[in-house]
Amino acid sequence: MKKVKERGKPLSKDNKADFVSDGNDQYTKSILKYFDEETVNYGQLIKERKGGRVVKKTRRIVIGSMDEKDIETVYIERYNLTIASKFRWN
């Protein structure tokens, strides 16, 4: 989060950053450590799995306000898979 803040544009109440993650509370602590609560929106997507398949998604707004439909992790998950395939460790 420190690097994100250093490399990002200045934030304000009118120009907020949006963050989305899984249900890991470490993200909440890290966001609040480096960003003013009034300058961010943060939502979590918690996936319930059965037999390796996602059977339920729970979206919750943790900081700020955002549309729940915007709380999704599919884009970063795809990006991570793409990067991992390019740098596959043997």
JOSULFEN-V464659 format. One record per helix or strand of 2 or more residues. SS is the DSSP state (H for helix, E for strand). FROM is the first residue (numbers start at 1). TO is the last residue. If there is no record, write none. Layout:
ss->SS from->FROM to->TO
ss->SS from->FROM to->TO
This chain:
ss->H from->2 to->7
ss->E from->17 to->21
ss->H from->26 to->34
ss->H from->37 to->39
ss->E from->40 to->50
ss->E from->53 to->63
ss->H from->68 to->70
ss->H from->74 to->86
